[in-house]
Amino acid sequence: MAATPFFVHETAVIDRDVAMGTGTKIWHFSHILTGTTIGEQCTIGQNVMIGPNVRIGSRCKIQNNVSLYTGVILEDGVFCGPSCVFTNVHMPRAEIDRKEEFCNTYVERGATIGANATIVCGVRLGAYSLVGAGAVIIRDVKPHALMIGVPGRQIGWVSHAGERLGRDLVCSREGRRYHLTDEGFLEEI
């Protein structure tokens, strides 16, 4: 039997028409549904459901007990903490079929979503933003924003490395320097 360029645990289920990049690992009891695309070097934890028709970039880490539904798009380097939640419709009801109302949720490069956070459908998480554990995000998040609470509110900024930035806007880990634009966005100098 030829070696595959990715790893799938024997308890995982991979449907037909799934594209998976080299070096990706799918762990115990996960299910990847048809039409899903997963980039290279991703780690998909235990009991994860992805799809159908979800796009995941390269080098993403999706921890245990996460479901990524139709309409979720993750760019490269996104981290989804354990049991974080993505919704796909605004007003769900068990007795009403609302598949035509699914909204896209876009997570930009390098964003981090903490454990048990909820991302309401239709929002965009900016590049390298950080959503704290348990936060509920109901609006778009700026790149590099640090979000906490219910509903989520911005309490500061984080660097590319995920370090909270002080008033000097210098990353303590990498030394990168940032400044605030007139429009209220953080940019690297």
N, C-alpha and C positions, 0 to 999 in steps of 0.2 A: 504494500500500500504506500503510495507516494505521500511524502510529508506536506502538510498544508502550511501556508505562510502565516497562519494565525492559530490561536488555541481556542477550542470550544470544549468546556467541561461536558462529560458524558450525560449529565442531567439537564443541560441546557437544550432548548429547542430553537432551531434556526429554520424559518420558513423559506420557501422558494423565492427567487428574485431578490436576494439580499446581497449587497456588495459590502465586503469587509476588507479593510486595509491590512497590509503586512504588519505583523507584530501585535495585533489586537488580541486581547484575551477576554473571553466571555466565561463567567464563573457560574457556580451552582444555581440551578433552577431558574435561570433567566430565559426570557422568550423574546426573540427578535422577529418581528412580523414582516410580511412581504413589503417590498418596495423601499425598505430602509437602506440607507447608505451610512456606513461607519468608516471613518478615516483610519490612518495608520497609527500604531502605538497607543491605542485606546485601552483602558481597563474598564470593563463592565462588571460590577460587583454581583453579589448574590441576590436572587429574587428581583431582578430588574426586568421591566417590560418596555420594549421600544417599538413603536410603530402603530399602525402601518405608515409607510411613506414619511419617515422622519429622517432628517439629515444631521449627521454628527461629524464634525471636523476631526482633524488628527490631534493626538496627544490629549484627549479628553479623559477625565476620570469621573465615572458615575458610580457612586457608592451604593450600598445595599438598599433595597426596598424603594427604588425610584421608578416611576412610570413616566415615559416620554410619549405623549400622544401625538396624533396627526396634527401638524401645524407647528410643532416645536422644531426649531432650527438652532443648533449649537455650532458656533465657529470653533476654530482651533483653540486648544488649551483651556477649555472650560472645565471647572470642577463643580460637580453636583454632590453636595453632602448627603449623608444617610437620611432617607425618608423625606427628602424635600419633595414638594408637590407642585406639579404643573396642572392647571385646569385647561379645558379646551372649549368651554362654552360659559357665557356669563350667568345665565339663570337656569341651571339644570333642574330637570324634573324627571323622575323615573318613568312617569306615565306619558311623557311627551318626547317624541323623537326630534332632536335638534341638531342632527349631524350637518345640516346645511348652514348652521350658525357657528361652526367651529371657527375660532380666531387664531391667527398665527402668533406665536411668541418667539421673539428673536433674541438670542443671547450672543453678544459679540465676544470677540477674541479675549481670552484670558480672564473672563469673569469668574467669580467664585460665589456659590450659593451655599449657605450654611445648612446644617442639619435641621430638618423639620420646618424650613422656610416654605412659604407658599408663594408661587408666582402666578398671578391671575392672567388669564389668556389675553392676548392683544397688546401686552407691554413689550418694550425693548429694554434689555439690560445692556448698558454701555460697556465698551471695552475696559477690562481690568477693574470693573466695579466689584464691590464686595457686599453681599447681602448677608447680614448676621443671622445666626441660628434663630429660628422661630419667627422671623420677620414675615410680614405679609405685604407683598409688593403689588400695588393696584395702579401705579402710574409708571411711565417711562423713567429710567434711571440714567443719569449722566455718566459718561466714562469716568472712571476712577472714584466715583462716589462711594462713600461708606454709609450703608443703610441699616437701620435697626427699627424694631418696634412694630406695633399693630395699630393703624396701618403704618407701613414703612415710611421713615423720614430720614433725611440725610443729616448725619452728625459730623461729617468730616470728609477727608479725602484719603485715598490709599495710592501707593506707588505701583509701578509695574510688578514689583516683587510682593505686593500685598501688605506692605508696612504702612501703618497709619502715619500720615504726615503731620508734622507740627506746623507752627506758624511760619517757619522758614521755608516750608515746602521742599525739604531735602530728604531723600530716602536714606534712612539710617543703615540699610543693608547694602545698597548699591551706589549710593552717592549721587544718584540722578537728581537733577534740579527741575523744579516745575514752577509755573506761574499761572495766575488766574487771568483769563481773557476778559475783555469788556463784556462779553456775552455770558460770563459766569461759568466757563468751562475751564478745566485744568489741562494745561499743555506742558510737555517737557521742553525745557530750554535747550 
